[in-house]
Amino acid sequence: MNNYITIMYTNISREEQLSEVSACLSVFTDINDWTIDFGDIDKVLRISSRKEIDGQVSNALREVGLMSTVKEVFPC
């Protein structure tokens, strides 16, 4: 079974937004884990998942007013 690491640049800038992000990502049952690097200027969202879901995640975040740009998807 393949797994994927998705790297996305976001506009998530406050820890208070984590509940919105968590709610968006919780509907994706293929996500194993995710983190946001608040120390990075691009506020990198890193997602580990069982399938490629970058487009769906971008759309879900956009629906709640959060922007994201897919930087890279790595199969592993």
mmCIF file of the N, C-alpha and C atoms, coordinates in Angstrom:
data_MODEL
# 
_entry.id   MODEL 
# 
loop_
_atom_site.group_PDB 
_atom_site.id 
_atom_site.type_symbol 
_atom_site.label_atom_id 
_atom_site.label_alt_id 
_atom_site.label_comp_id 
_atom_site.label_asym_id 
_atom_site.label_entity_id 
_atom_site.label_seq_id 
_atom_site.pdbx_PDB_ins_code 
_atom_site.Cartn_x 
_atom_site.Cartn_y 
_atom_site.Cartn_z 
_atom_site.occupancy 
_atom_site.B_iso_or_equiv 
_atom_site.pdbx_formal_charge 
_atom_site.auth_seq_id 
_atom_site.auth_comp_id 
_atom_site.auth_asym_id 
_atom_site.auth_atom_id 
_atom_site.pdbx_PDB_model_num 
ATOM 1   N N  . MET A 1 1  ? 0.843   -1.182 0.000  1.00 0.00 ? 1  MET A N  1 
ATOM 2   C CA . MET A 1 1  ? 0.000   0.000  0.000  1.00 0.00 ? 1  MET A CA 1 
ATOM 3   C C  . MET A 1 1  ? 0.888   1.243  0.000  1.00 0.00 ? 1  MET A C  1 
ATOM 4   N N  . ASN A 1 2  ? 0.639   2.156  -0.930 1.00 0.00 ? 2  ASN A N  1 
ATOM 5   C CA . ASN A 1 2  ? 1.393   3.402  -1.006 1.00 0.00 ? 2  ASN A CA 1 
ATOM 6   C C  . ASN A 1 2  ? 0.860   4.426  -0.022 1.00 0.00 ? 2  ASN A C  1 
ATOM 7   N N  . ASN A 1 3  ? 1.746   5.266  0.431  1.00 0.00 ? 3  ASN A N  1 
ATOM 8   C CA . ASN A 1 3  ? 1.378   6.433  1.216  1.00 0.00 ? 3  ASN A CA 1 
ATOM 9   C C  . ASN A 1 3  ? 1.917   7.650  0.491  1.00 0.00 ? 3  ASN A C  1 
ATOM 10  N N  . TYR A 1 4  ? 1.387   8.803  0.829  1.00 0.00 ? 4  TYR A N  1 
ATOM 11  C CA . TYR A 1 4  ? 1.788   10.051 0.190  1.00 0.00 ? 4  TYR A CA 1 
ATOM 12  C C  . TYR A 1 4  ? 2.048   11.112 1.246  1.00 0.00 ? 4  TYR A C  1 
ATOM 13  N N  . ILE A 1 5  ? 3.045   11.926 0.987  1.00 0.00 ? 5  ILE A N  1 
ATOM 14  C CA . ILE A 1 5  ? 3.317   13.115 1.798  1.00 0.00 ? 5  ILE A CA 1 
ATOM 15  C C  . ILE A 1 5  ? 3.015   14.313 0.907  1.00 0.00 ? 5  ILE A C  1 
ATOM 16  N N  . THR A 1 6  ? 2.090   15.149 1.346  1.00 0.00 ? 6  THR A N  1 
ATOM 17  C CA . THR A 1 6  ? 1.712   16.347 0.607  1.00 0.00 ? 6  THR A CA 1 
ATOM 18  C C  . THR A 1 6  ? 2.232   17.559 1.357  1.00 0.00 ? 6  THR A C  1 
ATOM 19  N N  . ILE A 1 7  ? 2.917   18.430 0.633  1.00 0.00 ? 7  ILE A N  1 
ATOM 20  C CA . ILE A 1 7  ? 3.442   19.664 1.199  1.00 0.00 ? 7  ILE A CA 1 
ATOM 21  C C  . ILE A 1 7  ? 2.667   20.822 0.572  1.00 0.00 ? 7  ILE A C  1 
ATOM 22  N N  . MET A 1 8  ? 2.049   21.650 1.429  1.00 0.00 ? 8  MET A N  1 
ATOM 23  C CA . MET A 1 8  ? 1.255   22.774 0.939  1.00 0.00 ? 8  MET A CA 1 
ATOM 24  C C  . MET A 1 8  ? 1.667   24.049 1.650  1.00 0.00 ? 8  MET A C  1 
ATOM 25  N N  . TYR A 1 9  ? 1.758   25.137 0.884  1.00 0.00 ? 9  TYR A N  1 
ATOM 26  C CA . TYR A 1 9  ? 1.931   26.460 1.479  1.00 0.00 ? 9  TYR A CA 1 
ATOM 27  C C  . TYR A 1 9  ? 0.536   26.982 1.801  1.00 0.00 ? 9  TYR A C  1 
ATOM 28  N N  . THR A 1 10 ? 0.377   27.638 2.960  1.00 0.00 ? 10 THR A N  1 
ATOM 29  C CA . THR A 1 10 ? -0.952  28.098 3.372  1.00 0.00 ? 10 THR A CA 1 
ATOM 30  C C  . THR A 1 10 ? -0.904  29.527 3.906  1.00 0.00 ? 10 THR A C  1 
ATOM 31  N N  . ASN A 1 11 ? -2.083  30.061 4.176  1.00 0.00 ? 11 ASN A N  1 
ATOM 32  C CA . ASN A 1 11 ? -2.191  31.348 4.860  1.00 0.00 ? 11 ASN A CA 1 
ATOM 33  C C  . ASN A 1 11 ? -2.651  31.158 6.308  1.00 0.00 ? 11 ASN A C  1 
ATOM 34  N N  . ILE A 1 12 ? -2.465  29.965 6.836  1.00 0.00 ? 12 ILE A N  1 
ATOM 35  C CA . ILE A 1 12 ? -2.827  29.660 8.219  1.00 0.00 ? 12 ILE A CA 1 
ATOM 36  C C  . ILE A 1 12 ? -1.766  30.296 9.111  1.00 0.00 ? 12 ILE A C  1 
ATOM 37  N N  . SER A 1 13 ? -2.146  31.351 9.805  1.00 0.00 ? 13 SER A N  1 
ATOM 38  C CA . SER A 1 13 ? -1.132  32.117 10.524 1.00 0.00 ? 13 SER A CA 1 
ATOM 39  C C  . SER A 1 13 ? -1.307  32.130 12.038 1.00 0.00 ? 13 SER A C  1 
ATOM 40  N N  . ARG A 1 14 ? -2.444  31.645 12.527 1.00 0.00 ? 14 ARG A N  1 
ATOM 41  C CA . ARG A 1 14 ? -2.697  31.681 13.970 1.00 0.00 ? 14 ARG A CA 1 
ATOM 42  C C  . ARG A 1 14 ? -3.101  30.301 14.472 1.00 0.00 ? 14 ARG A C  1 
ATOM 43  N N  . GLU A 1 15 ? -2.643  29.990 15.647 1.00 0.00 ? 15 GLU A N  1 
ATOM 44  C CA . GLU A 1 15 ? -2.997  28.694 16.230 1.00 0.00 ? 15 GLU A CA 1 
ATOM 45  C C  . GLU A 1 15 ? -4.501  28.572 16.448 1.00 0.00 ? 15 GLU A C  1 
ATOM 46  N N  . GLU A 1 16 ? -5.206  29.700 16.544 1.00 0.00 ? 16 GLU A N  1 
ATOM 47  C CA . GLU A 1 16 ? -6.654  29.671 16.705 1.00 0.00 ? 16 GLU A CA 1 
ATOM 48  C C  . GLU A 1 16 ? -7.345  29.073 15.476 1.00 0.00 ? 16 GLU A C  1 
ATOM 49  N N  . GLN A 1 17 ? -6.676  29.080 14.337 1.00 0.00 ? 17 GLN A N  1 
ATOM 50  C CA . GLN A 1 17 ? -7.239  28.521 13.117 1.00 0.00 ? 17 GLN A CA 1 
ATOM 51  C C  . GLN A 1 17 ? -7.123  26.996 13.055 1.00 0.00 ? 17 GLN A C  1 
ATOM 52  N N  . LEU A 1 18 ? -6.422  26.419 13.993 1.00 0.00 ? 18 LEU A N  1 
ATOM 53  C CA . LEU A 1 18 ? -6.222  24.974 13.976 1.00 0.00 ? 18 LEU A CA 1 
ATOM 54  C C  . LEU A 1 18 ? -7.527  24.198 14.075 1.00 0.00 ? 18 LEU A C  1 
ATOM 55  N N  . SER A 1 19 ? -8.507  24.728 14.788 1.00 0.00 ? 19 SER A N  1 
ATOM 56  C CA . SER A 1 19 ? -9.788  24.014 14.891 1.00 0.00 ? 19 SER A CA 1 
ATOM 57  C C  . SER A 1 19 ? -10.483 23.973 13.531 1.00 0.00 ? 19 SER A C  1 
ATOM 58  N N  . GLU A 1 20 ? -10.382 25.044 12.742 1.00 0.00 ? 20 GLU A N  1 
ATOM 59  C CA . GLU A 1 20 ? -10.952 25.048 11.390 1.00 0.00 ? 20 GLU A CA 1 
ATOM 60  C C  . GLU A 1 20 ? -10.237 24.031 10.507 1.00 0.00 ? 20 GLU A C  1 
ATOM 61  N N  . VAL A 1 21 ? -8.913  24.030 10.586 1.00 0.00 ? 21 VAL A N  1 
ATOM 62  C CA . VAL A 1 21 ? -8.119  23.099 9.788  1.00 0.00 ? 21 VAL A CA 1 
ATOM 63  C C  . VAL A 1 21 ? -8.444  21.666 10.200 1.00 0.00 ? 21 VAL A C  1 
ATOM 64  N N  . SER A 1 22 ? -8.492  21.429 11.483 1.00 0.00 ? 22 SER A N  1 
ATOM 65  C CA . SER A 1 22 ? -8.791  20.088 11.988 1.00 0.00 ? 22 SER A CA 1 
ATOM 66  C C  . SER A 1 22 ? -10.161 19.609 11.513 1.00 0.00 ? 22 SER A C  1 
ATOM 67  N N  . ALA A 1 23 ? -11.150 20.496 11.562 1.00 0.00 ? 23 ALA A N  1 
ATOM 68  C CA . ALA A 1 23 ? -12.497 20.131 11.102 1.00 0.00 ? 23 ALA A CA 1 
ATOM 69  C C  . ALA A 1 23 ? -12.490 19.797 9.610  1.00 0.00 ? 23 ALA A C  1 
ATOM 70  N N  . CYS A 1 24 ? -11.764 20.572 8.818  1.00 0.00 ? 24 CYS A N  1 
ATOM 71  C CA . CYS A 1 24 ? -11.672 20.308 7.377  1.00 0.00 ? 24 CYS A CA 1 
ATOM 72  C C  . CYS A 1 24 ? -11.010 18.972 7.098  1.00 0.00 ? 24 CYS A C  1 
ATOM 73  N N  . LEU A 1 25 ? -9.919  18.717 7.777  1.00 0.00 ? 25 LEU A N  1 
ATOM 74  C CA . LEU A 1 25 ? -9.140  17.516 7.491  1.00 0.00 ? 25 LEU A CA 1 
ATOM 75  C C  . LEU A 1 25 ? -9.738  16.253 8.101  1.00 0.00 ? 25 LEU A C  1 
ATOM 76  N N  . SER A 1 26 ? -10.550 16.392 9.122  1.00 0.00 ? 26 SER A N  1 
ATOM 77  C CA . SER A 1 26 ? -11.120 15.211 9.786  1.00 0.00 ? 26 SER A CA 1 
ATOM 78  C C  . SER A 1 26 ? -12.078 14.428 8.894  1.00 0.00 ? 26 SER A C  1 
ATOM 79  N N  . VAL A 1 27 ? -12.617 15.055 7.860  1.00 0.00 ? 27 VAL A N  1 
ATOM 80  C CA . VAL A 1 27 ? -13.529 14.346 6.956  1.00 0.00 ? 27 VAL A CA 1 
ATOM 81  C C  . VAL A 1 27 ? -12.787 13.433 5.982  1.00 0.00 ? 27 VAL A C  1 
ATOM 82  N N  . PHE A 1 28 ? -11.485 13.606 5.877  1.00 0.00 ? 28 PHE A N  1 
ATOM 83  C CA . PHE A 1 28 ? -10.682 12.788 4.968  1.00 0.00 ? 28 PHE A CA 1 
ATOM 84  C C  . PHE A 1 28 ? -10.150 11.576 5.727  1.00 0.00 ? 28 PHE A C  1 
ATOM 85  N N  . THR A 1 29 ? -10.802 10.438 5.539  1.00 0.00 ? 29 THR A N  1 
ATOM 86  C CA . THR A 1 29 ? -10.429 9.234  6.284  1.00 0.00 ? 29 THR A CA 1 
ATOM 87  C C  . THR A 1 29 ? -9.084  8.660  5.838  1.00 0.00 ? 29 THR A C  1 
ATOM 88  N N  . ASP A 1 30 ? -8.581  9.118  4.694  1.00 0.00 ? 30 ASP A N  1 
ATOM 89  C CA . ASP A 1 30 ? -7.289  8.626  4.214  1.00 0.00 ? 30 ASP A CA 1 
ATOM 90  C C  . ASP A 1 30 ? -6.106  9.371  4.814  1.00 0.00 ? 30 ASP A C  1 
ATOM 91  N N  . ILE A 1 31 ? -6.349  10.422 5.592  1.00 0.00 ? 31 ILE A N  1 
ATOM 92  C CA . ILE A 1 31 ? -5.253  11.160 6.225  1.00 0.00 ? 31 ILE A CA 1 
ATOM 93  C C  . ILE A 1 31 ? -4.793  10.409 7.470  1.00 0.00 ? 31 ILE A C  1 
ATOM 94  N N  . ASN A 1 32 ? -3.491  10.138 7.524  1.00 0.00 ? 32 ASN A N  1 
ATOM 95  C CA . ASN A 1 32 ? -2.896  9.486  8.687  1.00 0.00 ? 32 ASN A CA 1 
ATOM 96  C C  . ASN A 1 32 ? -2.489  10.505 9.740  1.00 0.00 ? 32 ASN A C  1 
ATOM 97  N N  . ASP A 1 33 ? -1.919  11.635 9.280  1.00 0.00 ? 33 ASP A N  1 
ATOM 98  C CA . ASP A 1 33 ? -1.370  12.631 10.196 1.00 0.00 ? 33 ASP A CA 1 
ATOM 99  C C  . ASP A 1 33 ? -1.178  13.937 9.434  1.00 0.00 ? 33 ASP A C  1 
ATOM 100 N N  . TRP A 1 34 ? -1.172  15.053 10.161 1.00 0.00 ? 34 TRP A N  1 
ATOM 101 C CA . TRP A 1 34 ? -0.877  16.338 9.538  1.00 0.00 ? 34 TRP A CA 1 
ATOM 102 C C  . TRP A 1 34 ? -0.269  17.277 10.569 1.00 0.00 ? 34 TRP A C  1 
ATOM 103 N N  . THR A 1 35 ? 0.533   18.218 10.072 1.00 0.00 ? 35 THR A N  1 
ATOM 104 C CA . THR A 1 35 ? 1.150   19.231 10.932 1.00 0.00 ? 35 THR A CA 1 
ATOM 105 C C  . THR A 1 35 ? 1.227   20.546 10.159 1.00 0.00 ? 35 THR A C  1 
ATOM 106 N N  . ILE A 1 36 ? 1.310   21.640 10.905 1.00 0.00 ? 36 ILE A N  1 
ATOM 107 C CA . ILE A 1 36 ? 1.527   22.961 10.316 1.00 0.00 ? 36 ILE A CA 1 
ATOM 108 C C  . ILE A 1 36 ? 2.762   23.550 10.969 1.00 0.00 ? 36 ILE A C  1 
ATOM 109 N N  . ASP A 1 37 ? 3.667   24.073 10.155 1.00 0.00 ? 37 ASP A N  1 
ATOM 110 C CA . ASP A 1 37 ? 4.895   24.691 10.652 1.00 0.00 ? 37 ASP A CA 1 
ATOM 111 C C  . ASP A 1 37 ? 4.691   26.200 10.719 1.00 0.00 ? 37 ASP A C  1 
ATOM 112 N N  . PHE A 1 38 ? 4.322   26.693 11.899 1.00 0.00 ? 38 PHE A N  1 
ATOM 113 C CA . PHE A 1 38 ? 4.109   28.132 12.087 1.00 0.00 ? 38 PHE A CA 1 
ATOM 114 C C  . PHE A 1 38 ? 5.419   28.914 12.036 1.00 0.00 ? 38 PHE A C  1 
ATOM 115 N N  . GLY A 1 39 ? 6.538   28.239 12.205 1.00 0.00 ? 39 GLY A N  1 
ATOM 116 C CA . GLY A 1 39 ? 7.839   28.899 12.156 1.00 0.00 ? 39 GLY A CA 1 
ATOM 117 C C  . GLY A 1 39 ? 8.315   29.178 10.744 1.00 0.00 ? 39 GLY A C  1 
ATOM 118 N N  . ASP A 1 40 ? 7.707   28.534 9.772  1.00 0.00 ? 40 ASP A N  1 
ATOM 119 C CA . ASP A 1 40 ? 8.084   28.721 8.373  1.00 0.00 ? 40 ASP A CA 1 
ATOM 120 C C  . ASP A 1 40 ? 7.283   29.881 7.788  1.00 0.00 ? 40 ASP A C  1 
ATOM 121 N N  . ILE A 1 41 ? 7.910   30.694 6.971  1.00 0.00 ? 41 ILE A N  1 
ATOM 122 C CA . ILE A 1 41 ? 7.233   31.846 6.378  1.00 0.00 ? 41 ILE A CA 1 
ATOM 123 C C  . ILE A 1 41 ? 6.044   31.431 5.516  1.00 0.00 ? 41 ILE A C  1 
ATOM 124 N N  . ASP A 1 42 ? 6.102   30.226 4.937  1.00 0.00 ? 42 ASP A N  1 
ATOM 125 C CA . ASP A 1 42 ? 5.028   29.732 4.074  1.00 0.00 ? 42 ASP A CA 1 
ATOM 126 C C  . ASP A 1 42 ? 3.957   28.954 4.832  1.00 0.00 ? 42 ASP A C  1 
ATOM 127 N N  . LYS A 1 43 ? 4.093   28.879 6.163  1.00 0.00 ? 43 LYS A N  1 
ATOM 128 C CA . LYS A 1 43 ? 3.111   28.161 6.999  1.00 0.00 ? 43 LYS A CA 1 
ATOM 129 C C  . LYS A 1 43 ? 2.779   26.803 6.378  1.00 0.00 ? 43 LYS A C  1 
ATOM 130 N N  . VAL A 1 44 ? 3.806   25.979 6.248  1.00 0.00 ? 44 VAL A N  1 
ATOM 131 C CA . VAL A 1 44 ? 3.706   24.706 5.540  1.00 0.00 ? 44 VAL A CA 1 
ATOM 132 C C  . VAL A 1 44 ? 2.784   23.730 6.270  1.00 0.00 ? 44 VAL A C  1 
ATOM 133 N N  . LEU A 1 45 ? 1.824   23.217 5.522  1.00 0.00 ? 45 LEU A N  1 
ATOM 134 C CA . LEU A 1 45 ? 0.952   22.143 5.976  1.00 0.00 ? 45 LEU A CA 1 
ATOM 135 C C  . LEU A 1 45 ? 1.500   20.861 5.372  1.00 0.00 ? 45 LEU A C  1 
ATOM 136 N N  . ARG A 1 46 ? 1.838   19.909 6.227  1.00 0.00 ? 46 ARG A N  1 
ATOM 137 C CA . ARG A 1 46 ? 2.372   18.614 5.788  1.00 0.00 ? 46 ARG A CA 1 
ATOM 138 C C  . ARG A 1 46 ? 1.343   17.554 6.122  1.00 0.00 ? 46 ARG A C  1 
ATOM 139 N N  . ILE A 1 47 ? 0.918   16.807 5.104  1.00 0.00 ? 47 ILE A N  1 
ATOM 140 C CA . ILE A 1 47 ? -0.117  15.786 5.281  1.00 0.00 ? 47 ILE A CA 1 
ATOM 141 C C  . ILE A 1 47 ? 0.438   14.435 4.868  1.00 0.00 ? 47 ILE A C  1 
ATOM 142 N N  . SER A 1 48 ? 0.250   13.450 5.723  1.00 0.00 ? 48 SER A N  1 
ATOM 143 C CA . SER A 1 48 ? 0.552   12.067 5.398  1.00 0.00 ? 48 SER A CA 1 
ATOM 144 C C  . SER A 1 48 ? -0.785  11.372 5.145  1.00 0.00 ? 48 SER A C  1 
ATOM 145 N N  . SER A 1 49 ? -0.918  10.726 3.980  1.00 0.00 ? 49 SER A N  1 
ATOM 146 C CA . SER A 1 49 ? -2.197  10.105 3.632  1.00 0.00 ? 49 SER A CA 1 
ATOM 147 C C  . SER A 1 49 ? -1.990  8.814  2.857  1.00 0.00 ? 49 SER A C  1 
ATOM 148 N N  . ARG A 1 50 ? -3.062  8.047  2.761  1.00 0.00 ? 50 ARG A N  1 
ATOM 149 C CA . ARG A 1 50 ? -3.019  6.776  2.049  1.00 0.00 ? 50 ARG A CA 1 
ATOM 150 C C  . ARG A 1 50 ? -3.276  6.930  0.552  1.00 0.00 ? 50 ARG A C  1 
ATOM 151 N N  . LYS A 1 51 ? -3.737  8.120  0.122  1.00 0.00 ? 51 LYS A N  1 
ATOM 152 C CA . LYS A 1 51 ? -3.910  8.380  -1.309 1.00 0.00 ? 51 LYS A CA 1 
ATOM 153 C C  . LYS A 1 51 ? -3.681  9.858  -1.569 1.00 0.00 ? 51 LYS A C  1 
ATOM 154 N N  . GLU A 1 52 ? -3.562  10.221 -2.833 1.00 0.00 ? 52 GLU A N  1 
ATOM 155 C CA . GLU A 1 52 ? -3.370  11.625 -3.187 1.00 0.00 ? 52 GLU A CA 1 
ATOM 156 C C  . GLU A 1 52 ? -4.673  12.387 -2.965 1.00 0.00 ? 52 GLU A C  1 
ATOM 157 N N  . ILE A 1 53 ? -4.619  13.397 -2.112 1.00 0.00 ? 53 ILE A N  1 
ATOM 158 C CA . ILE A 1 53 ? -5.834  14.147 -1.778 1.00 0.00 ? 53 ILE A CA 1 
ATOM 159 C C  . ILE A 1 53 ? -5.598  15.653 -1.821 1.00 0.00 ? 53 ILE A C  1 
ATOM 160 N N  . ASP A 1 54 ? -4.520  16.082 -2.467 1.00 0.00 ? 54 ASP A N  1 
ATOM 161 C CA . ASP A 1 54 ? -4.146  17.495 -2.442 1.00 0.00 ? 54 ASP A CA 1 
ATOM 162 C C  . ASP A 1 54 ? -5.243  18.411 -2.984 1.00 0.00 ? 54 ASP A C  1 
ATOM 163 N N  . GLY A 1 55 ? -5.877  18.049 -4.082 1.00 0.00 ? 55 GLY A N  1 
ATOM 164 C CA . GLY A 1 55 ? -6.925  18.886 -4.661 1.00 0.00 ? 55 GLY A CA 1 
ATOM 165 C C  . GLY A 1 55 ? -8.139  19.002 -3.762 1.00 0.00 ? 55 GLY A C  1 
ATOM 166 N N  . GLN A 1 56 ? -8.557  17.889 -3.182 1.00 0.00 ? 56 GLN A N  1 
ATOM 167 C CA . GLN A 1 56 ? -9.719  17.905 -2.297 1.00 0.00 ? 56 GLN A CA 1 
ATOM 168 C C  . GLN A 1 56 ? -9.448  18.708 -1.029 1.00 0.00 ? 56 GLN A C  1 
ATOM 169 N N  . VAL A 1 57 ? -8.234  18.584 -0.492 1.00 0.00 ? 57 VAL A N  1 
ATOM 170 C CA . VAL A 1 57 ? -7.877  19.344 0.711  1.00 0.00 ? 57 VAL A CA 1 
ATOM 171 C C  . VAL A 1 57 ? -7.858  20.841 0.400  1.00 0.00 ? 57 VAL A C  1 
ATOM 172 N N  . SER A 1 58 ? -7.277  21.212 -0.733 1.00 0.00 ? 58 SER A N  1 
ATOM 173 C CA . SER A 1 58 ? -7.256  22.624 -1.127 1.00 0.00 ? 58 SER A CA 1 
ATOM 174 C C  . SER A 1 58 ? -8.665  23.188 -1.216 1.00 0.00 ? 58 SER A C  1 
ATOM 175 N N  . ASN A 1 59 ? -9.561  22.437 -1.829 1.00 0.00 ? 59 ASN A N  1 
ATOM 176 C CA . ASN A 1 59 ? -10.950 22.881 -1.954 1.00 0.00 ? 59 ASN A CA 1 
ATOM 177 C C  . ASN A 1 59 ? -11.626 23.009 -0.596 1.00 0.00 ? 59 ASN A C  1 
ATOM 178 N N  . ALA A 1 60 ? -11.406 22.047 0.288  1.00 0.00 ? 60 ALA A N  1 
ATOM 179 C CA . ALA A 1 60 ? -12.027 22.088 1.615  1.00 0.00 ? 60 ALA A CA 1 
ATOM 180 C C  . ALA A 1 60 ? -11.526 23.284 2.420  1.00 0.00 ? 60 ALA A C  1 
ATOM 181 N N  . LEU A 1 61 ? -10.234 23.550 2.347  1.00 0.00 ? 61 LEU A N  1 
ATOM 182 C CA . LEU A 1 61 ? -9.679  24.708 3.064  1.00 0.00 ? 61 LEU A CA 1 
ATOM 183 C C  . LEU A 1 61 ? -10.220 26.012 2.482  1.00 0.00 ? 61 LEU A C  1 
ATOM 184 N N  . ARG A 1 62 ? -10.328 26.082 1.162  1.00 0.00 ? 62 ARG A N  1 
ATOM 185 C CA . ARG A 1 62 ? -10.842 27.286 0.507  1.00 0.00 ? 62 ARG A CA 1 
ATOM 186 C C  . ARG A 1 62 ? -12.275 27.575 0.949  1.00 0.00 ? 62 ARG A C  1 
ATOM 187 N N  . GLU A 1 63 ? -13.070 26.536 1.152  1.00 0.00 ? 63 GLU A N  1 
ATOM 188 C CA . GLU A 1 63 ? -14.465 26.708 1.566  1.00 0.00 ? 63 GLU A CA 1 
ATOM 189 C C  . GLU A 1 63 ? -14.604 27.393 2.924  1.00 0.00 ? 63 GLU A C  1 
ATOM 190 N N  . VAL A 1 64 ? -13.584 27.284 3.764  1.00 0.00 ? 64 VAL A N  1 
ATOM 191 C CA . VAL A 1 64 ? -13.632 27.955 5.075  1.00 0.00 ? 64 VAL A CA 1 
ATOM 192 C C  . VAL A 1 64 ? -12.740 29.195 5.109  1.00 0.00 ? 64 VAL A C  1 
ATOM 193 N N  . GLY A 1 65 ? -12.311 29.661 3.926  1.00 0.00 ? 65 GLY A N  1 
ATOM 194 C CA . GLY A 1 65 ? -11.555 30.901 3.834  1.00 0.00 ? 65 GLY A CA 1 
ATOM 195 C C  . GLY A 1 65 ? -10.058 30.772 4.022  1.00 0.00 ? 65 GLY A C  1 
ATOM 196 N N  . LEU A 1 66 ? -9.534  29.563 3.960  1.00 0.00 ? 66 LEU A N  1 
ATOM 197 C CA . LEU A 1 66 ? -8.092  29.344 4.087  1.00 0.00 ? 66 LEU A CA 1 
ATOM 198 C C  . LEU A 1 66 ? -7.520  29.001 2.721  1.00 0.00 ? 66 LEU A C  1 
ATOM 199 N N  . MET A 1 67 ? -6.423  29.622 2.392  1.00 0.00 ? 67 MET A N  1 
ATOM 200 C CA . MET A 1 67 ? -5.816  29.403 1.091  1.00 0.00 ? 67 MET A CA 1 
ATOM 201 C C  . MET A 1 67 ? -4.635  28.436 1.218  1.00 0.00 ? 67 MET A C  1 
ATOM 202 N N  . SER A 1 68 ? -4.422  27.660 0.158  1.00 0.00 ? 68 SER A N  1 
ATOM 203 C CA . SER A 1 68 ? -3.283  26.743 0.142  1.00 0.00 ? 68 SER A CA 1 
ATOM 204 C C  . SER A 1 68 ? -2.809  26.546 -1.289 1.00 0.00 ? 68 SER A C  1 
ATOM 205 N N  . THR A 1 69 ? -1.522  26.302 -1.408 1.00 0.00 ? 69 THR A N  1 
ATOM 206 C CA . THR A 1 69 ? -0.904  26.011 -2.693 1.00 0.00 ? 69 THR A CA 1 
ATOM 207 C C  . THR A 1 69 ? -0.112  24.724 -2.537 1.00 0.00 ? 69 THR A C  1 
ATOM 208 N N  . VAL A 1 70 ? -0.388  23.768 -3.368 1.00 0.00 ? 70 VAL A N  1 
ATOM 209 C CA . VAL A 1 70 ? 0.338   22.505 -3.314 1.00 0.00 ? 70 VAL A CA 1 
ATOM 210 C C  . VAL A 1 70 ? 1.751   22.731 -3.836 1.00 0.00 ? 70 VAL A C  1 
ATOM 211 N N  . LYS A 1 71 ? 2.711   22.452 -2.988 1.00 0.00 ? 71 LYS A N  1 
ATOM 212 C CA . LYS A 1 71 ? 4.120   22.585 -3.381 1.00 0.00 ? 71 LYS A CA 1 
ATOM 213 C C  . LYS A 1 71 ? 4.610   21.272 -3.995 1.00 0.00 ? 71 LYS A C  1 
ATOM 214 N N  . GLU A 1 72 ? 4.315   20.159 -3.317 1.00 0.00 ? 72 GLU A N  1 
ATOM 215 C CA . GLU A 1 72 ? 4.790   18.873 -3.813 1.00 0.00 ? 72 GLU A CA 1 
ATOM 216 C C  . GLU A 1 72 ? 4.022   17.729 -3.168 1.00 0.00 ? 72 GLU A C  1 
ATOM 217 N N  . VAL A 1 73 ? 3.906   16.620 -3.893 1.00 0.00 ? 73 VAL A N  1 
ATOM 218 C CA . VAL A 1 73 ? 3.324   15.385 -3.373 1.00 0.00 ? 73 VAL A CA 1 
ATOM 219 C C  . VAL A 1 73 ? 4.350   14.293 -3.592 1.00 0.00 ? 73 VAL A C  1 
ATOM 220 N N  . PHE A 1 74 ? 4.736   13.639 -2.499 1.00 0.00 ? 74 PHE A N  1 
ATOM 221 C CA . PHE A 1 74 ? 5.751   12.585 -2.550 1.00 0.00 ? 74 PHE A CA 1 
ATOM 222 C C  . PHE A 1 74 ? 5.110   11.224 -2.285 1.00 0.00 ? 74 PHE A C  1 
ATOM 223 N N  . PRO A 1 75 ? 5.227   10.271 -3.204 1.00 0.00 ? 75 PRO A N  1 
ATOM 224 C CA . PRO A 1 75 ? 4.814   8.913  -2.860 1.00 0.00 ? 75 PRO A CA 1 
ATOM 225 C C  . PRO A 1 75 ? 5.899   8.293  -1.977 1.00 0.00 ? 75 PRO A C  1 
ATOM 226 N N  . CYS A 1 76 ? 5.488   7.525  -1.010 1.00 0.00 ? 76 CYS A N  1 
ATOM 227 C CA . CYS A 1 76 ? 6.475   6.856  -0.157 1.00 0.00 ? 76 CYS A CA 1 
ATOM 228 C C  . CYS A 1 76 ? 6.008   5.466  0.212  1.00 0.00 ? 76 CYS A C  1 
# 
